[in-house]
Amino acid sequence: MLTILLAVSGHIKAYTSSIPVSLTVPTASLEVSGYASPGALVTIYDGANPTATVSANPLGFYTKLIPTLSSGLHSISVSQKDVTGLESSSVSKIVNIAPQQLTQLEFASPPTVRLIAPTLTEGQTQTITGYSEPGKIVHLFIDNSISPSQTVISGSDGFYSFTVNTTGFYDGNHFIKTRTESSLGITEYSKMISFTIKKKPISNEPSNSQPNKPAVAGGSRPEVPVISDPPSKTSIDGNKVIIKGQSKPNSQIVISVNGQVVGSVFSNNVGEWIFEYYPKVSKNVVTAIACYDGECSQPSDPIEIYYRVQGATDCKGSYEIQNYRFSVSDNKEVKLQTDYNLDIAKTLLIDWGDGDVEKFSVSADRKYDYFEHLYSLVGRYNGQITLAYENDECAETKYFTVNVVKDGFSKLDNRVLLVIILSLILALLLSLRDRYQREISFRKITKQQR
């Protein structure tokens, strides 16, 4: 029913009509756009539910309008499946969709990644390939290193390829991930994949082809590491400093500042290492030691780093890790203890270095936590733990290392274990036979005496 009010000669008259009136109220809608690899099938999720799909154009760009979402907070994520059918890791954002309005959201999809050989002999070449946004820089990270080991530029079809010489790689499992400098900024990491390095066959012939092969004389200490950058007495602005150095390849590098351990990273197969540190005081005296096969070197020559506290971002709250360097067998858990001094609740993110990432909420009144993790593969792992503050400048990351070795007893070769079991059974049968023979002899003697 429609009622119309009219003013006629100073008087107001109401006219009522039964004419139906239809009003259209705009619904909330979301426009998702971004970059993936050319021809990729991009899937858009609302929470855990796939909501829409769209194909990226030859430049890797895509856009999709989703018109029927309810207003309010949504967790929107996207993943891409490249032209070979390989799927990337997903990336997500929290968005508040306004009622009766168009909300826009952009994503830069992580690249896809695969490797050619799952198992190699040390010294052979590994090839890593994948697809990303075309014509962009792609970074390769090995064993969860802080800095990329290689960079390439993807082709016009988004394809990229890395060739890795595994000379000097330790015996065990190694982990690979990539990321892209996309049109929307640096992407998140790709999925983490792994391959295994096996020892070279022992040869009696002398060879000079392994200059970087790690070798430690029994009981001897590794060489003292060298801090190569920054130069001593450097002054820094900002809330972190990058420290680089050289050491024995595949060593656990333990960094100390003003006599206190602040973190640990592994050196790579040629002995290079890099470490991020978040200074708290104006003068920082930095040293490093290298640990390998249970033996640790003497401390390096110290360097001094001066931190300009005045004008720095005020990052309230702090946390510490009780132990930064671990060595365990592959059937034992690592226990990580964190101690807190917080003003408000924060989020803790733990990257264990083997592809497992866990997220925890930490209340303001919490003083400490214990986190446990079981590594299923032998290898050397660079772990990261980040306490998320209110902005990026206050997100502090600490680094720890885990050396996982093979448990000599629980992982015995099946044939060796079978021999041991058969030997025990044989020994038991022989013991029973001797006991039976002694019993028979005793009965005969007793019968004769009677």
Steps between C-alpha positions, in 0.01 A plus 500: 500500500627849413389815687554843337470828688405809295477860611203669329415867585667473839330175583669159510311212350596135505438272205540130545569261214552127481763530223793260586843667529828306459821632660842352410759505782860444382661189647857477629749383240873426482738547208813284524791574266869426487786326321580132448674309220358534144209265439485395865169399652453716811264374771350749746395379844272654761632332812541133408235511227594551133289792376615572144765419239658718233779455242798735485562675168833480306645770728399304809227747600154390612190662646177349630182658636325306779158667540324300769718512813353615827634814660744475791839335559615232255821299463567502126780288353620410152720230348609441144532182295751553217470372143662168600243445779744576783339692787660784696476576868205719591507859624221649713376836626236611749261752345200688636239501222287812526121465452354621169848581366771356276808390695825442308783265596836426328722191523847408377502121467814310609672306219464128447811285548621149422835320487626248249680245721371400846832329582852594390857401571700789643657696212221435250286782361148572622248688281214701653222634276161665529272779378450856622385836372687549168812715471556525875792421731467163677709421811614150601544413869679182611459353850289795622789743462430867577649614168440349154771279353408585138273731300363471145245685287193303393424477127209649309302185580587526871738202495818516709783254563790473748803271473664410831839330533481281812876477556556548871136433595476295818367144498126513573192702407496850353205737467409732212260795468468801267333841491441769234545877483154552348324813376331523842815447708692193618277194521481257785709183471406214274432158642809345658632187329796277587760274346756260647878502457683170539871460556733441208629142464834457677787499252863399557616740230607851606270776383512879506140545383350566846656828624194583712431153641478538880743282689584516868786312658386293793460718806641815334327838525360674192689804376412835657229680298554849359246783515538676164218755510427758631841651577574552868384829655211528250203718604154389387156652473179298512419208726718222353844434357619233252814313611693284250799271529704198393562170680540128451221385260180362657587622850261621766595865548415636845487880531562680830451869577661650809571148625144368461390251232237659273455245221635230272506430125664237279776594258439373147701249297775757427511638854300820454250606766271795564318607816242767591530665839268745677717713734369624834788717624723759341827300505498139377813283510438208263687166489433165333600137553466206258382156617534180297457135605475594867817712501497882515766750398651783697309833472567719198664840521234739633344786309322802646163620369353828623123532504345844487232463764376858464224521239460120478156340505378435854432125501356410838531149635769239443561125491796261513572136409673279758702305242587593142705195393367143508636161400258205523440157350215454255271331753522769769311827533653845523369705791507876444447725803405867461493759779281810466484854636191644330261791545223378269409174327716405202516228236789253486590333170741202497655380174671170591701499175352176362185648347298497824387845617296549818319808632423570866329778694695630801313689771653806667531327839669186367859455619626196306402221261633161388466388139590149381568377147602162353717504188433196283802539269872518567637842408608847611213740565497880524202590719340841555274632772326837466310703758256717304458853625259767383705594192771348285778705661431330831473140376809340653631171358743270678689214334583152629665191348421130533745229392303174462717188482410139438426293809755221478289239680140570404591542132715187458494336161229232492751233399726581796202495733391162359849355559494619861156346562601168339821493705304550821255223406789265416673577829176427687452166317858395574451592865182290517674207327790507750256520788304201363816293457613578853156396628518165312852431632391576855206257475724220366749542785222503758349180352835318505558595862168349594 
